[in-house]
Amino acid sequence: MDYPDTNFIQIERDKIWMTLWFNQPEKRNPMTDEAVAELMAVFKLLRDDRTVRGVTLRGRGQVFCAGGDLKSFQNDFQNGASHGEVMKMSRGVAAFLDAFNSLPQVTISLVEGPALAGGFGLICCSDVVICHADAKFAMTETMIGLSPAQISPFVIQRLGYATARRLMLTGARFTGAESKELGLADFVGATEAELINYESQIKAQVLRCAPGAVADTKALLIALPQLTRDVAIEEAADNFAGRLRSDEAKEGLASFFEKRKPSWTE
């Protein structure tokens, strides 16, 4: 599959893994309209690309992402934009976060430096979070008179309600070293080599899993919290039935009984 040429993000493809870099370190890697549009174009293609088994999100210049484009907020939306126009922009942010959150691949955020506001919310959409001990986190929206509106469901998803509520209401800052205790990071390292080692371990684990099974499991995990128990039972049953009858499951069970590796690990 051919992925688009990009200017504001950088795409690296290593066989079956893709790394997406925010690539405006001189501006602290903001979530500009242009960067979001480029990422959305990549996410759209990734949804149907099972040759990519995982995606890592990073930021150039040892800066993950400083969040939304505040100059755009001030220039474009505080000078004449209607309430409805601002709502439309906010819905676009929600669509962007949903797109990353629901990618069928395993996603990793590998975080160095600042990860603020919208950048923090993007991390909370990841399946795995790896942080440098010196990384810096905050949801700064309330400190400048805004609300962390569209990122809040994903922050709650990652941190739990009580911790998310405290951090969003107070704008509290914390470091990568503190992030694991708060429930944000899965792994914390003191050097880039340690971060890459953790990423390599996750990649190795992912490559043992069938890509279709990962995609269906992730879809189920996202859907279940919104369902009543009766509906959840039916959704899980339908998901499992589809899996059990799939070519992947036939290959997986055959490989188990034949004492060999399944085809997706070769």
PEMO-V124652 format. One line per field, one symbol per residue. ss: DSSP state (@ for helix, = for strand, . for the rest). phi: phi as a letter, one per 40 degrees, with the letter a starting at -180 (. if undefined). Layout:
ss->???
phi->???
//
This chain:
ss->........======..======..@@@..==.@@@@@@@@@@@@@@.......======@@@..=.==.@@@@@@@@.....@@@@@@@@@@@@@@@@@@@....======..===.@@@@@@....=====...===..@@@@.......@@@@@@@@.@@@@@@@@@@..===@@@@@@@....===..@@@@@@@@@@@@@@@....@@@@@@@@@@@@@@....@@@@@@@@@@@@@@@@..@@@@@@@@@@@.....@@@.
phi->.ccccbbbbbbbbbfbbbbbbcbbccbgfcccdcccccccccdcccdbbccccabbbabcgfbcacgcccccdcccbbbhccdcccccccccccccccccdbdcccbbbbbbgcbbfdccccdccccbbbbcdcdbbabcdccbgbbccccdccccdcbgcccccccccbgcbabdccccccgcccabbcbcccccccccccdcccccbccccccccccccccdccbcdcccdcccccccccccccccccccccccccfbcccccc
//
